[in-house]
Amino acid sequence: EAIWSELIKHDANNELMFFNTPVFPDGAETNACGLTTGHAYVVLSAKEMSNGARLVKLRNPWGEERYTCAYSDES
């Protein structure tokens, strides 16, 4: 809840935000949803949907991999 509150506050103020994904001990380069491990992403926006889903829109500065889980372009 604390992190979500911070995201919403900074998004409302149009402040620059970043997320970093962890590095997995198994050495995987991407996680199950296609995010690169040990990589920084720019947060473009954070929104709560009418169904309660909380979405964070990210941009990969490299622009090569794609998020593939729920709410993705292909979802």
C-alpha positions, -999 to +999 in steps of 0.1 A: +000+000+000+028+024+008+045+019-025+012+022-044+005+055-026+039+068-035+034+058-072+000+075-074+013+107-057+044+110-080+023+102-111-002+129-102+027+154-099+042+142-133+074+133-115+101+110-131+100+075-117+120+043-123+116+006-113+144-019-111+138-056-115+158-080-093+185-104-106+174-140-102+198-165-087+190-190-115+206-166-140+174-161-160+175-131-183+138-124-183+110-133-158+078-152-167+062-120-180+091-110-202+107-083-180+145-083-181+160-091-148+184-066-132+171-039-155+157-004-149+124+007-164+108+041-167+074+044-150+051+062-174+019+061-153+001+043-125-036+038-125-063+019-106-090+004-127-127+003-118-123-034-112-096-027-086-067-038-108-036-016-102-016-010-134+018+005-139+028+014-174+065+009-179+089+017-208+120-004-215+147+021-225+163-007-246+129-013-262+137-050-271+117-072-247+080-071-242+058-076-212+036-106-220+013-112-190-022-099-182-029-064-195-001-066-221-005-056-257-015-092-266-038-097-236 
